[in-house]
Amino acid sequence: MILVTGAAKRIGRGIALRLAREGARVVIHYNASEAEARATAAECGNARMVRANLERVAEIERMFQEAGPLDALVNNAARFTTMDPLQVTEADWDFIHSVNLKATFFCCQQAARAMLARDGGRIVNISSLGGIRPWSRNAHYCASKAGVIMLTRALAKAFAPKITVNSVAPGVIPFGEPDQRARHLIEKTPARRAGTADEIAGAVLYFLTATNFVTGQVIAVDGGLSQK
Ligand SMILES: NC(=O)c1ccc[n+]([C@@H]2O[C@H](COP(=O)([O-])OP(=O)(O)OC[C@H]3O[C@@H](n4cnc5c(N)ncnc54)[C@H](OP(=O)(O)O)[C@@H]3O)[C@@H](O)[C@H]2O)c1
């Protein structure tokens, strides 16, 4: 059983659908997007659904109890905002970090406690190109995703050898018409195009099926943009 957080829509949905197609049983986590989560769960063979606001550790603990025993966890849920760092308030900072970094850590902790008591498992954290490259109007977001990358590396050591912890760092993955910021990044991408949810899912699948000799790693799936 594989829990995918933020699986109702967009990249999380793409990951859940791909894993289900590969024969895995998935659990669909969502918060606000109940109707979309139902649709994704139906397409994943009537998968189990769990609702939780990941800002709260108590909700994370309840979510893991409801999800049942897991072989793997994909931490995909996140928030993104763009703003001048001079204008970022404490609330703006907490809005991003409570989900992107704090929830990712406590989801890893919950999963690992249960996995270490059983046969081990696999954890994949979705970070971002923004955790590798500095974006001046996303400093708060970039810091959260750089944190996800360091969590991945430190927890890979902490949970070895029974659990692997790896990260996929997406580049630009638009849904609908890309905005000006995304268009600018796509123009600079060596692959000369944006990516798709299924391309992110392919990298997730690799980490989920790799041996425990692959841990603490980050794959940028970004058309080469991190090399610029
Ligand atoms: N799209 C891109 O171009 C891109 C680029 C780089 C990295 N990424 C990363 O890839 C992952 C998926 O990206 P995306 O664009 O598909 O994400 P998204 O649509 O912005 O968010 C995914 C889901 O996160 C869930 N979420 C947000 N806050 C939550 C909270 N407090 N509690 C529980 N769930 C919460 C939402 O679930 P509900 O809708 O159910 O509330 C949302 O549907 C993220 O980690 C993102 O940072 C994306």
The ligand as an ORCA input file, in Angstrom:
! r2SCAN-3c Opt
* xyz 0 1
  N       3.646     22.146    -10.629
  C       4.917     22.496    -10.719
  O       5.362     23.136    -11.701
  C       5.905     22.124     -9.636
  C       7.236     22.544     -9.770
  C       8.153     22.193     -8.784
  C       7.749     21.435     -7.704
  N       6.458     21.040     -7.595
  C       6.089     20.234     -6.429
  O       5.374     19.085     -6.844
  C       4.339     18.775     -5.886
  C       2.984     18.797     -6.584
  O       2.851     20.016     -7.292
  P       1.415     20.550     -7.764
  O       1.657     21.767     -8.555
  O       0.631     19.399     -8.330
  O       0.848     20.923     -6.290
  P      -0.452     21.740     -5.870
  O      -1.531     21.477     -6.838
  O      -0.073     23.163     -5.598
  O      -0.745     21.078     -4.446
  C      -0.936     19.682     -4.323
  C      -1.908     19.402     -3.205
  O      -1.339     19.750     -1.933
  C      -2.427     19.703     -1.044
  N      -2.241     20.575      0.123
  C      -1.882     21.879      0.156
  N      -1.961     22.343      1.424
  C      -2.403     21.311      2.205
  C      -2.696     21.154      3.581
  N      -2.603     22.174      4.458
  N      -3.112     19.936      4.010
  C      -3.243     18.931      3.152
  N      -2.986     19.001      1.837
  C      -2.570     20.185      1.368
  C      -3.671     20.174     -1.812
  O      -4.710     19.227     -1.563
  P      -6.273     19.683     -1.645
  O      -6.438     20.299     -3.019
  O      -7.029     18.412     -1.475
  O      -6.492     20.668     -0.536
  C      -3.195     20.213     -3.254
  O      -4.116     19.661     -4.164
  C       4.478     19.816     -4.781
  O       5.308     19.305     -3.758
  C       5.158     20.985     -5.488
  O       5.882     21.823     -4.601
  C       5.527     21.387     -8.529
*
